[in-house]
Every structure is written in structure tokens, then in C-alpha cells.
């Protein structure tokens, strides 16, 4: 599973950086803004992708070591381009689902945007991320919950890709993350911003080639993608399309 996911994001990396990173910036800003008054130590960014958090973190914490981790070598390669010349930053290929023991109790902050929902065990991952904090350290995680909108392109894609009656039920993508963090939880709230696309075809092509559908596209093949695209465009509005998906922002303080 990890190899398939890494391959999908390798394929998607360049398109993700060009298309999705600018559109997701408000959520990155929200995650970074939630981190302040840190103890000593590095800032860790699991599921860093192409590392869009880096510039904002360096503005706030110019003297900190900042380390990104991502499963996809293609994403990390682009992260290295963003890091170029910044000696206090690095990006490494690795599995962010369960952090290496060397990070336990070592970090001033853990910041992650739109990676948690991709991991097979989100509760285990966020517990591992929290355990990386020093006392007083800050955890800030933005992720897509199971339902982000009632209509709009994300909702339509979810409808078209939902399992049929004969398909097995998917694993629960949204466990009790607040319960995992317990009394350490500071905030658990929606983070809603607008995204616009020139038209429905622009959205679909980016979503399937450089977004969350990439792994499915690789697994199911071109004929499947073409059919989903046809059905998507049949139901989508014409012209520019703007929607306001609701991500979830969770923050916690290390004990």
C-alpha cells in the first residue's frame, strides 16, 4: 500500500506543486499561525509533500531547524528545490504514519497539512506526532474530514467514487482524534476557505492527474478515468466553479 501511494504522489508531484499548492495556501497559513511560544527544538512537518509550509515557518521561526518527512521521493525532490540554500531546513523520504523513535519528546512543534487523511491509521499517526512534542510544544494539524462539503466538486467526486452495493465498506477515515489527544487538545474546529477553477474540466484533470484520485487512476486505468470524467462533466456546472470546502484544524500542547 505504501509503495502504491508513494508511486501515485511521485506521478502527481509536479502538477500538485503547480495547481494545488497555491489553492491550499490559506489552510497552510492557518496551520502555521496556530503555532507560537515554542520551547527549544526543531519543527517537524510530517507528510510535507513539496514543503509549502517551509516559507511561512521560516518567517516565524528563522533560527529553527525545520524538517519535512514524506513517503514520496518525487515530492521530496521538489521539497529540496524549495529548501535550496536554507541550511536549517531539510526534507527526507520516510513514513510519517509512525515517526522514528529519535523524534519522541524532541520537537518544539509538529505541523502537518492535508496528510493525515491519507494515512491508514490516522489516530495512530496523530498520537505518534503528539508524542514527538517536548513539554509546551505545539501540534497543529489540518486535514480533510470524511465530509468536507454537501455540494461542489469534492462532493461530486466523492459521490462518483463511492463504493457500490457490492463493494466492501471502506475503513473509517475519521476516528476520534480529539479523544486520542484528550486534555492536551486546544482547538478542534473547521477551517473553511474558497477555491476556484476555470471550469469543471480543469478541476477534474488536476484532481485525477495530480490530486487525491491519482492512486485510483493508476490502479483502475484510463478507461475508468475517462468514464468518471464523462459522468463528472455531465453533472458539473458550466463556467468558473468556486466552492468552500471545510477542512478540520486540530491543535494540542505537549505535556
C-alpha positions in Angstrom: 0.0 0.0 0.0 2.8 2.4 0.9 4.6 1.7 -2.4 1.4 2.4 -4.4 0.7 5.6 -2.5 4.3 6.8 -3.0 4.2 6.0 -6.7 0.9 7.9 -7.1 2.3 11.0 -5.4 5.6 10.7 -7.4 3.5 10.9 -10.5 1.4 13.8 -9.1 4.2 15.8 -7.6 4.9 18.4 -10.3 1.2 19.0 -11.0 0.4 19.2 -7.3 3.0 21.9 -6.8 1.7 24.0 -9.7 -2.0 23.5 -9.3 -2.9 22.6 -5.7 -0.2 24.3 -3.6 -1.4 27.8 -4.4 -5.0 26.9 -3.8 -4.3 25.2 -0.5 -2.2 28.1 0.9 -4.9 29.5 3.2 -5.0 26.2 5.1 -1.2 26.2 5.3 -1.3 29.7 6.7 -4.0 28.7 9.3 -1.9 25.7 10.5 1.3 27.7 10.8 -0.5 30.6 12.6 -1.7 28.2 15.3 2.0 27.6 16.3 3.6 30.1 18.7 5.5 30.4 22.0 7.6 27.3 21.4 10.1 25.6 23.6 13.6 24.9 22.2 13.8 22.2 19.5 13.1 21.6 15.8 9.8 21.9 13.9 8.8 18.7 12.3 6.4 18.6 9.2 5.1 15.1 8.6 3.5 14.5 5.1 5.3 17.6 3.9 4.8 17.0 0.2 6.6 19.7 -1.7 7.0 21.5 1.6 4.7 24.6 1.2 4.8 25.1 4.9 8.5 26.0 4.8 8.5 29.7 3.9 5.8 30.5 6.5 7.6 28.6 9.2 10.9 30.3 8.4 9.3 33.7 8.6 8.0 32.9 12.1 11.0 30.8 13.3 14.1 31.9 11.3 16.5 30.2 13.7 14.8 26.8 14.0 15.7 23.5 12.4 12.7 22.6 10.2 12.4 19.0 8.9 9.9 17.7 6.4 9.1 14.0 6.0 7.2 12.5 3.1 6.7 9.0 1.7 7.1 10.2 -1.9 10.6 10.7 -3.3 9.1 12.8 -6.1 7.5 15.1 -3.6 10.7 15.3 -1.5 12.8 16.1 -4.7 10.6 19.2 -5.2 10.8 20.0 -1.5 14.6 20.1 -1.9 14.2 22.7 -4.6 12.2 24.8 -2.2 14.8 24.3 0.6 17.8 25.3 -1.7 20.2 27.5 0.3 18.4 27.2 3.6 20.8 25.3 5.8 18.4 25.0 8.7 15.9 23.1 6.6 15.8 19.6 5.3 13.3 17.1 3.7 13.7 13.4 4.0 11.9 10.4 2.5 10.2 8.4 5.2 6.9 7.1 6.5 5.2 9.8 8.6 2.5 7.4 9.9 4.7 6.3 12.8 7.6 8.6 13.5 11.1 7.2 14.2 11.8 6.9 17.9 14.5 9.6 17.7 11.8 12.2 17.4 10.0 11.2 20.6 9.9 14.1 23.0 12.4 16.1 20.8 10.3 18.6 18.9 9.1 22.1 19.6 6.3 21.8 17.1 4.7 19.3 14.7 2.8 20.9 11.8 1.0 18.9 9.1 -1.4 20.0 6.3 -3.5 17.6 4.3 -1.5 14.5 5.0 -3.3 12.9 7.9 -6.4 11.7 6.0 -4.2 9.7 3.6 -2.7 7.6 6.3 -4.1 4.1 7.0 -4.3 4.7 10.8 -4.9 8.5 11.5 -5.4 8.0 15.2 -2.1 6.2 15.5 -0.4 8.8 13.4 -1.6 11.8 15.4 -0.7 10.0 18.6 2.9 9.5 17.3 3.1 13.1 16.2 1.9 14.3 19.6 4.5 12.1 21.3 7.2 13.9 19.4 6.5 17.1 21.3 8.5 18.5 24.1 6.6 19.8 27.1 5.0 23.0 25.9 5.5 22.0 22.2 2.7 22.7 19.8 0.8 20.3 17.5 -1.1 21.8 14.5 -2.8 19.6 12.0 -5.1 20.5 9.2 -6.8 17.6 7.3 -9.9 16.7 5.3 -12.6 15.0 7.3 -14.9 12.4 5.8 -17.3 15.1 4.6 -15.9 18.5 3.5 -18.9 19.8 1.6 -22.5 18.9 0.7 -22.1 20.1 -2.9 -19.2 21.3 -5.0 -16.5 19.3 -6.9 -15.2 17.4 -3.9 -18.7 16.2 -3.0 -19.4 15.2 -6.6 -16.1 13.2 -6.8 -16.9 11.5 -3.6 -20.3 10.5 -4.9 -18.9 9.2 -8.2 -16.1 7.2 -6.5 -18.1 5.9 -3.6 -18.3 2.1 -3.3 -21.2 0.4 -4.9 -23.6 -2.0 -3.2 -21.4 -5.0 -3.9 -18.2 -3.3 -2.8 -16.7 -3.7 0.7 -17.3 -0.9 3.2 -14.3 1.4 3.4 -12.3 1.8 6.6 -13.5 4.6 8.9 -11.4 7.6 7.7 -12.3 9.8 10.7 -11.6 8.2 14.1 -11.9 10.0 17.4 -8.8 12.1 17.0 -9.9 14.6 19.7 -10.3 11.6 22.1 -6.8 10.4 21.3 -5.3 13.8 22.4 -7.6 14.1 25.4 -6.9 17.0 27.8 -4.0 18.2 25.6 -6.4 19.3 22.9 -6.6 23.1 22.5 -8.7 23.5 19.3 -10.8 21.3 17.1 -12.6 23.5 14.5 -13.5 23.8 10.9 -11.2 25.7 8.6 -13.1 27.0 5.5 -11.7 28.8 2.5 -12.7 29.3 -1.1 -11.1 27.6 -4.1 -11.8 28.5 -7.8 -11.3 26.7 -11.0 -11.7 27.9 -14.6 -14.2 25.2 -15.3 -15.2 21.6 -14.2 -12.8 20.0 -16.7 -9.8 21.9 -15.2 -10.8 20.6 -11.7 -11.2 17.0 -12.8 -8.0 16.8 -14.8 -6.0 18.3 -11.8 -7.8 16.0 -9.3 -7.2 12.8 -11.3 -3.6 13.6 -12.5 -2.1 15.5 -9.6 -4.5 15.1 -6.7 -6.2 12.5 -4.5 -7.6 10.5 -7.4 -4.1 9.7 -8.8 -3.7 6.4 -7.0 -7.1 5.2 -8.2 -6.4 6.4 -11.7 -3.2 4.3 -11.8 -4.9 1.3 -10.3 -8.1 1.4 -12.4 -6.7 2.6 -15.8 -7.5 5.2 -18.4 -10.9 3.7 -19.4 -12.2 4.1 -15.8 -10.9 7.6 -15.6 -12.5 8.6 -18.9 -15.8 7.2 -17.7 -15.7 9.0 -14.4 -14.7 12.2 -16.2 -17.7 11.9 -18.6 -20.1 11.4 -15.7 -18.5 14.2 -13.7 -18.8 16.8 -16.5 -22.4 15.7 -17.2 -23.3 16.8 -13.6 -21.0 19.7 -13.1 -22.0 23.3 -13.7 -20.6 25.2 -16.7 -18.0 28.0 -16.5 -15.9 29.1 -13.5 -16.5 27.0 -10.3 -15.9 28.2 -6.8 -16.5 26.2 -3.7 -15.7 26.4 0.1 -14.6 23.1 1.4 -14.3 22.7 5.2 -11.1 21.2 6.5 -10.5 20.5 10.2 -7.9 22.2 12.3 -6.7 20.4 15.5 -4.1 21.8 17.8 -2.7 20.5 21.1 0.1 21.3 23.6 2.7 18.9 24.7 2.6 17.9 28.4 
